[in-house]
Amino acid sequence: MPFDFLAGNGPQIRNPAHHVGSIDHHELPAILRLLAHADSFFLHRIFGLYEDQTFSTQEVEQALSHLVPLLAHPLESDDRTLLHKLIAVLAYAQVTQQSLHGVAD
């Protein structure tokens, strides 16, 4: 059951052309381990894979400010892979100045 990340500001949020990434339930342990390094609202909200989420452009910037410093921490391979994925999704939304939506499937 993936949690898809979609970038966009319009009413057609589910437009597949804006799909920028996804996470799955097997990545929940990595989210918990990242939370041990940073008490990030973004990580807390995506941990609820079964609830849709919307992040404003301001929340996207705030999430990046919480996650990017974790790149300097020693992390397990799975945690670092997830961190890179989340930073990429957030960076796409930031650069394109779009909201980010997490859609539970």
N, CA, C and O atoms as a printed pandas DataFrame, in Angstrom:
     atom_number atom_name residue_name chain_id  residue_number  x_coord  y_coord  z_coord
0              1         N          MET        A               1    0.837   -1.172    0.000
1              2        CA          MET        A               1    0.000    0.000    0.000
2              3         C          MET        A               1    0.883    1.236    0.000
3              4         O          MET        A               1    1.334    1.658    1.065
4              5         N          PRO        A               2    1.141    1.822   -1.138
5              6        CA          PRO        A               2    2.040    2.983   -1.194
6              7         C          PRO        A               2    1.366    4.271   -0.745
7              8         O          PRO        A               2    0.143    4.408   -0.773
8              9         N          PHE        A               3    2.192    5.189   -0.340
9             10        CA          PHE        A               3    1.809    6.556   -0.011
10            11         C          PHE        A               3    2.471    7.391   -1.092
11            12         O          PHE        A               3    3.692    7.549   -1.090
12            13         N          ASP        A               4    1.681    7.926   -2.016
13            14        CA          ASP        A               4    2.223    8.648   -3.165
14            15         C          ASP        A               4    2.366   10.125   -2.871
15            16         O          ASP        A               4    1.517   10.729   -2.216
16            17         N          PHE        A               5    3.460   10.705   -3.368
17            18        CA          PHE        A               5    3.683   12.141   -3.268
18            19         C          PHE        A               5    3.366   12.777   -4.609
19            20         O          PHE        A               5    3.901   12.378   -5.643
20            21         N          LEU        A               6    2.487   13.775   -4.580
21            22        CA          LEU        A               6    2.088   14.495   -5.782
22            23         C          LEU        A               6    2.335   15.976   -5.542
23            24         O          LEU        A               6    2.021   16.507   -4.477
24            25         N          ALA        A               7    2.897   16.631   -6.540
25            26        CA          ALA        A               7    3.132   18.068   -6.449
26            27         C          ALA        A               7    2.120   18.780   -7.318
27            28         O          ALA        A               7    1.858   18.373   -8.450
28            29         N          GLY        A               8    1.550   19.850   -6.780
29            30        CA          GLY        A               8    0.593   20.620   -7.559
30            31         C          GLY        A               8   -0.190   21.571   -6.692
31            32         O          GLY        A               8   -0.308   21.379   -5.482
32            33         N          ASN        A               9   -0.723   22.595   -7.316
33            34        CA          ASN        A               9   -1.482   23.600   -6.588
34            35         C          ASN        A               9   -2.940   23.654   -7.000
35            36         O          ASN        A               9   -3.741   24.317   -6.340
36            37         N          GLY        A              10   -3.301   22.977   -8.068
37            38        CA          GLY        A              10   -4.659   23.074   -8.591
38            39         C          GLY        A              10   -5.589   22.023   -8.041
39            40         O          GLY        A              10   -5.197   21.200   -7.214
40            41         N          PRO        A              11   -6.821   22.053   -8.502
41            42        CA          PRO        A              11   -7.816   21.097   -8.018
42            43         C          PRO        A              11   -7.591   19.680   -8.528
43            44         O          PRO        A              11   -8.184   18.747   -7.986
44            45         N          GLN        A              12   -6.777   19.484   -9.526
45            46        CA          GLN        A              12   -6.528   18.157  -10.100
46            47         C          GLN        A              12   -5.306   17.532   -9.446
47            48         O          GLN        A              12   -4.346   17.177  -10.130
48            49         N          ILE        A              13   -5.337   17.396   -8.127
49            50        CA          ILE        A              13   -4.186   16.911   -7.367
50            51         C          ILE        A              13   -3.790   15.500   -7.778
51            52         O          ILE        A              13   -2.605   15.169   -7.737
52            53         N          ARG        A              14   -4.722   14.676   -8.166
53            54        CA          ARG        A              14   -4.413   13.283   -8.492
54            55         C          ARG        A              14   -3.896   13.101   -9.925
55            56         O          ARG        A              14   -3.846   11.972  -10.413
56            57         N          ASN        A              15   -3.525   14.152  -10.587
57            58        CA          ASN        A              15   -2.993   14.085  -11.941
58            59         C          ASN        A              15   -1.673   13.307  -11.920
59            60         O          ASN        A              15   -0.709   13.763  -11.305
60            61         N          PRO        A              16   -1.609   12.148  -12.574
61            62        CA          PRO        A              16   -0.394   11.333  -12.514
62            63         C          PRO        A              16    0.845   12.019  -13.085
63            64         O          PRO        A              16    1.963   11.593  -12.798
64            65         N          ALA        A              17    0.675   13.058  -13.875
65            66        CA          ALA        A              17    1.828   13.766  -14.426
66            67         C          ALA        A              17    2.627   14.454  -13.325
67            68         O          ALA        A              17    3.787   14.808  -13.538
68            69         N          HIS        A              18    2.027   14.650  -12.150
69            70        CA          HIS        A              18    2.708   15.319  -11.051
70            71         C          HIS        A              18    3.195   14.351   -9.975
71            72         O          HIS        A              18    3.606   14.780   -8.897
72            73         N          HIS        A              19    3.152   13.059  -10.260
73            74        CA          HIS        A              19    3.635   12.074   -9.288
74            75         C          HIS        A              19    5.150   12.221   -9.169
75            76         O          HIS        A              19    5.866   12.119  -10.165
76            77         N          VAL        A              20    5.643   12.465   -7.932
77            78        CA          VAL        A              20    7.080   12.703   -7.765
78            79         C          VAL        A              20    7.765   11.697   -6.844
79            80         O          VAL        A              20    8.971   11.794   -6.622
80            81         N          GLY        A              21    7.022   10.738   -6.307
81            82        CA          GLY        A              21    7.640    9.724   -5.466
82            83         C          GLY        A              21    6.608    8.981   -4.649
83            84         O          GLY        A              21    5.424    9.319   -4.657
84            85         N          SER        A              22    7.071    7.965   -3.943
85            86        CA          SER        A              22    6.176    7.217   -3.068
86            87         C          SER        A              22    6.989    6.509   -2.000
87            88         O          SER        A              22    8.187    6.272   -2.154
88            89         N          ILE        A              23    6.306    6.179   -0.914
89            90        CA          ILE        A              23    6.892    5.354    0.132
90            91         C          ILE        A              23    5.898    4.248    0.433
91            92         O          ILE        A              23    4.716    4.355    0.108
92            93         N          ASP        A              24    6.387    3.185    1.057
93            94        CA          ASP        A              24    5.549    2.035    1.334
94            95         C          ASP        A              24    5.675    1.663    2.809
95            96         O          ASP        A              24    6.544    2.174    3.515
96            97         N          HIS        A              25    4.813    0.780    3.260
97            98        CA          HIS        A              25    4.787    0.397    4.671
98            99         C          HIS        A              25    6.112   -0.212    5.143
99           100         O          HIS        A              25    6.438   -0.118    6.326
100          101         N          HIS        A              26    6.871   -0.827    4.253
101          102        CA          HIS        A              26    8.147   -1.412    4.679
102          103         C          HIS        A              26    9.175   -0.344    5.054
103          104         O          HIS        A              26   10.217   -0.663    5.627
104          105         N          GLU        A              27    8.890    0.925    4.735
105          106        CA          GLU        A              27    9.801    2.020    5.086
106          107         C          GLU        A              27    9.448    2.680    6.417
107          108         O          GLU        A              27   10.132    3.610    6.843
108          109         N          LEU        A              28    8.392    2.211    7.075
109          110        CA          LEU        A              28    8.003    2.781    8.365
110          111         C          LEU        A              28    9.108    2.683    9.417
111          112         O          LEU        A              28    9.309    3.649   10.154
112          113         N          PRO        A              29    9.841    1.560    9.527
113          114        CA          PRO        A              29   10.931    1.522   10.513
114          115         C          PRO        A              29   12.001    2.590   10.244
115          116         O          PRO        A              29   12.560    3.155   11.184
116          117         N          ALA        A              30   12.280    2.863    8.993
117          118        CA          ALA        A              30   13.273    3.904    8.664
118          119         C          ALA        A              30   12.757    5.282    9.067
119          120         O          ALA        A              30   13.530    6.123    9.527
120          121         N          ILE        A              31   11.461    5.519    8.899
121          122        CA          ILE        A              31   10.896    6.801    9.335
122          123         C          ILE        A              31   11.070    6.949   10.845
123          124         O          ILE        A              31   11.450    8.016   11.328
124          125         N          LEU        A              32   10.794    5.887   11.581
125          126        CA          LEU        A              32   10.964    5.938   13.036
126          127         C          LEU        A              32   12.413    6.213   13.431
127          128         O          LEU        A              32   12.672    6.984   14.355
128          129         N          ARG        A              33   13.349    5.587   12.735
129          130        CA          ARG        A              33   14.763    5.823   13.055
130          131         C          ARG        A              33   15.175    7.261   12.716
131          132         O          ARG        A              33   15.976    7.861   13.433
132          133         N          LEU        A              34   14.628    7.817   11.619
133          134        CA          LEU        A              34   14.912    9.221   11.296
134          135         C          LEU        A              34   14.315   10.146   12.350
135          136         O          LEU        A              34   14.913   11.164   12.701
136          137         N          LEU        A              35   13.137    9.791   12.852
137          138        CA          LEU        A              35   12.519   10.590   13.917
138          139         C          LEU        A              35   13.380   10.617   15.176
139          140         O          LEU        A              35   13.318   11.576   15.945
140          141         N          ALA        A              36   14.170    9.593   15.392
141          142        CA          ALA        A              36   15.071    9.577   16.545
142          143         C          ALA        A              36   16.163   10.633   16.410
143          144         O          ALA        A              36   16.731   11.075   17.409
144          145         N          HIS        A              37   16.455   11.037   15.170
145          146        CA          HIS        A              37   17.481   12.058   14.914
146          147         C          HIS        A              37   16.887   13.458   14.800
147          148         O          HIS        A              37   17.563   14.441   15.105
148          149         N          ALA        A              38   15.639   13.562   14.368
149          150        CA          ALA        A              38   15.009   14.876   14.167
150          151         C          ALA        A              38   13.513   14.749   14.426
151          152         O          ALA        A              38   12.829   13.948   13.789
152          153         N          ASP        A              39   13.020   15.533   15.351
153          154        CA          ASP        A              39   11.593   15.525   15.669
154          155         C          ASP        A              39   10.871   16.399   14.648
155          156         O          ASP        A              39   10.487   17.532   14.942
156          157         N          SER        A              40   10.696   15.863   13.461
157          158        CA          SER        A              40   10.158   16.610   12.325
158          159         C          SER        A              40    8.658   16.385   12.170
159          160         O          SER        A              40    8.195   15.244   12.144
160          161         N          PHE        A              41    7.894   17.484   12.066
161          162        CA          PHE        A              41    6.455   17.371   11.827
162          163         C          PHE        A              41    6.191   16.608   10.536
163          164         O          PHE        A              41    5.214   15.864   10.449
164          165         N          PHE        A              42    7.040   16.779    9.543
165          166        CA          PHE        A              42    6.865   16.108    8.253
166          167         C          PHE        A              42    6.943   14.591    8.428
167          168         O          PHE        A              42    6.093   13.860    7.919
168          169         N          LEU        A              43    7.951   14.127    9.138
169          170        CA          LEU        A              43    8.091   12.686    9.373
170          171         C          LEU        A              43    6.914   12.145   10.179
171          172         O          LEU        A              43    6.418   11.054    9.896
172          173         N          HIS        A              44    6.464   12.899   11.181
173          174        CA          HIS        A              44    5.310   12.461   11.963
174          175         C          HIS        A              44    4.077   12.318   11.077
175          176         O          HIS        A              44    3.330   11.347   11.196
176          177         N          ARG        A              45    3.869   13.281   10.196
177          178        CA          ARG        A              45    2.665   13.247    9.364
178          179         C          ARG        A              45    2.711   12.158    8.299
179          180         O          ARG        A              45    1.682   11.546    8.013
180          181         N          ILE        A              46    3.864   11.900    7.707
181          182        CA          ILE        A              46    3.907   10.846    6.690
182          183         C          ILE        A              46    3.930    9.466    7.325
183          184         O          ILE        A              46    3.670    8.472    6.647
184          185         N          PHE        A              47    4.239    9.388    8.618
185          186        CA          PHE        A              47    4.199    8.100    9.301
186          187         C          PHE        A              47    2.788    7.515    9.265
187          188         O          PHE        A              47    2.627    6.295    9.293
188          189         N          GLY        A              48    1.775    8.363    9.205
189          190        CA          GLY        A              48    0.397    7.901    9.062
190          191         C          GLY        A              48    0.085    7.631    7.604
191          192         O          GLY        A              48   -0.638    8.396    6.966
192          193         N          LEU        A              49    0.629    6.545    7.076
193          194        CA          LEU        A              49    0.510    6.237    5.644
194          195         C          LEU        A              49   -0.928    6.120    5.153
195          196         O          LEU        A              49   -1.179    6.177    3.949
196          197         N          TYR        A              50   -1.862    5.959    6.068
197          198        CA          TYR        A              50   -3.236    5.698    5.654
198          199         C          TYR        A              50   -4.094    6.958    5.637
199          200         O          TYR        A              50   -5.305    6.880    5.434
200          201         N          GLU        A              51   -3.475    8.114    5.848
201          202        CA          GLU        A              51   -4.193    9.386    5.837
202          203         C          GLU        A              51   -3.579   10.310    4.797
203          204         O          GLU        A              51   -2.360   10.475    4.751
204          205         N          ASP        A              52   -4.416   10.910    3.965
205          206        CA          ASP        A              52   -3.931   11.894    3.000
206          207         C          ASP        A              52   -3.384   13.107    3.756
207          208         O          ASP        A              52   -3.894   13.476    4.813
208          209         N          GLN        A              53   -2.348   13.712    3.202
209          210        CA          GLN        A              53   -1.717   14.887    3.795
210          211         C          GLN        A              53   -1.477   15.936    2.719
211          212         O          GLN        A              53   -1.249   15.603    1.556
212          213         N          THR        A              54   -1.530   17.196    3.112
213          214        CA          THR        A              54   -1.165   18.296    2.217
214          215         C          THR        A              54   -0.173   19.185    2.945
215          216         O          THR        A              54   -0.377   19.556    4.101
216          217         N          PHE        A              55    0.907   19.519    2.245
217          218        CA          PHE        A              55    1.952   20.378    2.796
218          219         C          PHE        A              55    2.040   21.636    1.949
219          220         O          PHE        A              55    2.271   21.567    0.742
220          221         N          SER        A              56    1.859   22.770    2.576
221          222        CA          SER        A              56    1.954   24.052    1.877
222          223         C          SER        A              56    3.399   24.301    1.463
223          224         O          SER        A              56    4.304   23.582    1.889
224          225         N          THR        A              57    3.614   25.311    0.641
225          226        CA          THR        A              57    4.983   25.637    0.226
226          227         C          THR        A              57    5.831   26.019    1.438
227          228         O          THR        A              57    7.023   25.715    1.475
228          229         N          GLN        A              58    5.232   26.681    2.429
229          230        CA          GLN        A              58    5.969   27.035    3.643
230          231         C          GLN        A              58    6.325   25.781    4.443
231          232         O          GLN        A              58    7.420   25.688    4.997
232          233         N          GLU        A              59    5.409   24.823    4.503
233          234        CA          GLU        A              59    5.705   23.573    5.210
234          235         C          GLU        A              59    6.767   22.758    4.487
235          236         O          GLU        A              59    7.571   22.079    5.126
236          237         N          VAL        A              60    6.774   22.821    3.167
237          238        CA          VAL        A              60    7.817   22.139    2.394
238          239         C          VAL        A              60    9.183   22.700    2.764
239          240         O          VAL        A              60   10.126   21.940    2.989
240          241         N          GLU        A              61    9.297   24.022    2.829
241          242        CA          GLU        A              61   10.572   24.647    3.195
242          243         C          GLU        A              61   10.977   24.274    4.614
243          244         O          GLU        A              61   12.146   23.993    4.876
244          245         N          GLN        A              62   10.013   24.272    5.527
245          246        CA          GLN        A              62   10.302   23.914    6.907
246          247         C          GLN        A              62   10.752   22.452    6.996
247          248         O          GLN        A              62   11.691   22.139    7.728
248          249         N          ALA        A              63   10.096   21.569    6.266
249          250        CA          ALA        A              63   10.478   20.158    6.273
250          251         C          ALA        A              63   11.898   19.972    5.764
251          252         O          ALA        A              63   12.667   19.194    6.329
252          253         N          LEU        A              64   12.249   20.683    4.701
253          254        CA          LEU        A              64   13.620   20.594    4.196
254          255         C          LEU        A              64   14.623   21.071    5.246
255          256         O          LEU        A              64   15.698   20.489    5.387
256          257         N          SER        A              65   14.279   22.117    5.976
257          258        CA          SER        A              65   15.203   22.628    6.998
258          259         C          SER        A              65   15.398   21.616    8.130
259          260         O          SER        A              65   16.419   21.651    8.818
260          261         N          HIS        A              66   14.432   20.720    8.330
261          262        CA          HIS        A              66   14.572   19.670    9.342
262          263         C          HIS        A              66   15.357   18.464    8.815
263          264         O          HIS        A              66   16.125   17.846    9.553
264          265         N          LEU        A              67   15.156   18.133    7.530
265          266        CA          LEU        A              67   15.729   16.901    6.996
266          267         C          LEU        A              67   17.133   17.052    6.421
267          268         O          LEU        A              67   17.959   16.153    6.581
268          269         N          VAL        A              68   17.417   18.156    5.764
269          270        CA          VAL        A              68   18.734   18.313    5.119
270          271         C          VAL        A              68   19.883   18.160    6.118
271          272         O          VAL        A              68   20.875   17.516    5.778
272          273         N          PRO        A              69   19.805   18.718    7.335
273          274        CA          PRO        A              69   20.914   18.517    8.280
274          275         C          PRO        A              69   21.182   17.050    8.626
275          276         O          PRO        A              69   22.287   16.712    9.050
276          277         N          LEU        A              70   20.190   16.178    8.451
277          278        CA          LEU        A              70   20.403   14.761    8.730
278          279         C          LEU        A              70   21.390   14.118    7.765
279          280         O          LEU        A              70   21.913   13.041    8.051
280          281         N          LEU        A              71   21.653   14.753    6.633
281          282        CA          LEU        A              71   22.639   14.218    5.690
282          283         C          LEU        A              71   24.021   14.094    6.325
283          284         O          LEU        A              71   24.822   13.258    5.907
284          285         N          ALA        A              72   24.303   14.915    7.325
285          286        CA          ALA        A              72   25.611   14.893    7.987
286          287         C          ALA        A              72   25.685   13.855    9.106
287          288         O          ALA        A              72   26.754   13.646    9.678
288          289         N          HIS        A              73   24.562   13.199    9.429
289          290        CA          HIS        A              73   24.525   12.197   10.494
290          291         C          HIS        A              73   24.884   10.815    9.945
291          292         O          HIS        A              73   24.583   10.507    8.792
292          293         N          PRO        A              74   25.518    9.992   10.759
293          294        CA          PRO        A              74   25.714    8.596   10.347
294          295         C          PRO        A              74   24.368    7.873   10.411
295          296         O          PRO        A              74   23.728    7.833   11.462
296          297         N          LEU        A              75   23.952    7.312    9.300
297          298        CA          LEU        A              75   22.651    6.647    9.201
298          299         C          LEU        A              75   22.819    5.267    8.580
299          300         O          LEU        A              75   23.756    5.020    7.822
300          301         N          GLU        A              76   21.891    4.372    8.916
301          302        CA          GLU        A              76   21.856    3.076    8.250
302          303         C          GLU        A              76   21.534    3.288    6.770
303          304         O          GLU        A              76   20.958    4.309    6.395
304          305         N          SER        A              77   21.901    2.336    5.951
305          306        CA          SER        A              77   21.708    2.449    4.505
306          307         C          SER        A              77   20.246    2.710    4.130
307          308         O          SER        A              77   19.962    3.590    3.317
308          309         N          ASP        A              78   19.321    1.949    4.719
309          310        CA          ASP        A              78   17.900    2.134    4.411
310          311         C          ASP        A              78   17.410    3.512    4.833
311          312         O          ASP        A              78   16.589    4.121    4.147
312          313         N          ASP        A              79   17.910    4.001    5.960
313          314        CA          ASP        A              79   17.502    5.313    6.449
314          315         C          ASP        A              79   18.008    6.415    5.513
315          316         O          ASP        A              79   17.291    7.368    5.208
316          317         N          ARG        A              80   19.247    6.263    5.070
317          318        CA          ARG        A              80   19.819    7.270    4.164
318          319         C          ARG        A              80   19.092    7.252    2.823
319          320         O          ARG        A              80   18.847    8.308    2.240
320          321         N          THR        A              81   18.747    6.075    2.332
321          322        CA          THR        A              81   18.010    5.976    1.065
322          323         C          THR        A              81   16.665    6.686    1.175
323          324         O          THR        A              81   16.281    7.445    0.284
324          325         N          LEU        A              82   15.954    6.436    2.273
325          326        CA          LEU        A              82   14.669    7.105    2.481
326          327         C          LEU        A              82   14.863    8.609    2.624
327          328         O          LEU        A              82   14.093    9.387    2.061
328          329         N          LEU        A              83   15.874    9.024    3.365
329          330        CA          LEU        A              83   16.149   10.449    3.535
330          331         C          LEU        A              83   16.379   11.112    2.183
331          332         O          LEU        A              83   15.824   12.179    1.922
332          333         N          HIS        A              84   17.182   10.505    1.326
333          334        CA          HIS        A              84   17.428   11.062   -0.017
334          335         C          HIS        A              84   16.125   11.169   -0.798
335          336         O          HIS        A              84   15.882   12.174   -1.466
336          337         N          LYS        A              85   15.292   10.146   -0.719
337          338        CA          LYS        A              85   14.017   10.151   -1.437
338          339         C          LYS        A              85   13.125   11.299   -0.953
339          340         O          LYS        A              85   12.540   12.018   -1.762
340          341         N          LEU        A              86   13.027   11.464    0.365
341          342        CA          LEU        A              86   12.174   12.514    0.920
342          343         C          LEU        A              86   12.697   13.903    0.583
343          344         O          LEU        A              86   11.919   14.804    0.269
344          345         N          ILE        A              87   14.004   14.078    0.646
345          346        CA          ILE        A              87   14.587   15.376    0.294
346          347         C          ILE        A              87   14.348   15.681   -1.183
347          348         O          ILE        A              87   14.069   16.825   -1.540
348          349         N          ALA        A              88   14.454   14.676   -2.036
349          350        CA          ALA        A              88   14.212   14.890   -3.473
350          351         C          ALA        A              88   12.771   15.309   -3.736
351          352         O          ALA        A              88   12.525   16.222   -4.524
352          353         N          VAL        A              89   11.822   14.653   -3.086
353          354        CA          VAL        A              89   10.406   14.988   -3.262
354          355         C          VAL        A              89   10.137   16.408   -2.776
355          356         O          VAL        A              89    9.463   17.186   -3.450
356          357         N          LEU        A              90   10.666   16.738   -1.608
357          358        CA          LEU        A              90   10.479   18.083   -1.065
358          359         C          LEU        A              90   11.171   19.142   -1.923
359          360         O          LEU        A              90   10.624   20.223   -2.140
360          361         N          ALA        A              91   12.366   18.830   -2.408
361          362        CA          ALA        A              91   13.098   19.783   -3.245
362          363         C          ALA        A              91   12.352   20.055   -4.553
363          364         O          ALA        A              91   12.321   21.191   -5.025
364          365         N          TYR        A              92   11.752   19.016   -5.135
365          366        CA          TYR        A              92   10.964   19.212   -6.357
366          367         C          TYR        A              92    9.823   20.194   -6.087
367          368         O          TYR        A              92    9.606   21.129   -6.858
368          369         N          ALA        A              93    9.100   19.979   -4.994
369          370        CA          ALA        A              93    7.987   20.875   -4.663
370          371         C          ALA        A              93    8.491   22.292   -4.404
371          372         O          ALA        A              93    7.852   23.263   -4.807
372          373         N          GLN        A              94    9.639   22.411   -3.733
373          374        CA          GLN        A              94   10.184   23.736   -3.440
374          375         C          GLN        A              94   10.606   24.459   -4.714
375          376         O          GLN        A              94   10.256   25.622   -4.912
376          377         N          VAL        A              95   11.348   23.786   -5.569
377          378        CA          VAL        A              95   11.855   24.420   -6.794
378          379         C          VAL        A              95   10.723   24.819   -7.730
379          380         O          VAL        A              95   10.790   25.862   -8.381
380          381         N          THR        A              96    9.685   23.991   -7.798
381          382        CA          THR        A              96    8.551   24.289   -8.674
382          383         C          THR        A              96    7.511   25.165   -7.975
383          384         O          THR        A              96    6.502   25.535   -8.575
384          385         N          GLN        A              97    7.760   25.494   -6.709
385          386        CA          GLN        A              97    6.870   26.338   -5.903
386          387         C          GLN        A              97    5.446   25.801   -5.889
387          388         O          GLN        A              97    4.481   26.530   -6.119
388          389         N          GLN        A              98    5.344   24.507   -5.610
389          390        CA          GLN        A              98    4.053   23.835   -5.548
390          391         C          GLN        A              98    3.866   23.208   -4.165
391          392         O          GLN        A              98    4.831   22.901   -3.464
392          393         N          SER        A              99    2.613   23.031   -3.802
393          394        CA          SER        A              99    2.299   22.284   -2.590
394          395         C          SER        A              99    2.634   20.810   -2.846
395          396         O          SER        A              99    2.720   20.358   -3.987
396          397         N          LEU        A             100    2.818   20.089   -1.753
397          398        CA          LEU        A             100    3.090   18.659   -1.838
398          399         C          LEU        A             100    1.940   17.915   -1.177
399          400         O          LEU        A             100    1.502   18.277   -0.085
400          401         N          HIS        A             101    1.464   16.896   -1.831
401          402        CA          HIS        A             101    0.329   16.131   -1.320
402          403         C          HIS        A             101    0.746   14.675   -1.167
403          404         O          HIS        A             101    1.321   14.075   -2.075
404          405         N          GLY        A             102    0.446   14.130   -0.007
405          406        CA          GLY        A             102    0.656   12.712    0.236
406          407         C          GLY        A             102   -0.686   12.023    0.139
407          408         O          GLY        A             102   -1.603   12.324    0.903
408          409         N          VAL        A             103   -0.803   11.101   -0.798
409          410        CA          VAL        A             103   -2.079   10.429   -1.063
410          411         C          VAL        A             103   -1.944    8.961   -0.705
411          412         O          VAL        A             103   -1.121    8.237   -1.265
412          413         N          ALA        A             104   -2.771    8.540    0.241
413          414        CA          ALA        A             104   -2.791    7.133    0.655
414          415         C          ALA        A             104   -3.563    6.327   -0.374
415          416         O          ALA        A             104   -4.658    6.715   -0.781
416          417         N          ASP        A             105   -2.999    5.216   -0.792
417          418        CA          ASP        A             105   -3.690    4.342   -1.760
418          419         C          ASP        A             105   -4.380    3.210   -1.053
419          420         O          ASP        A             105   -5.013    2.373   -1.697
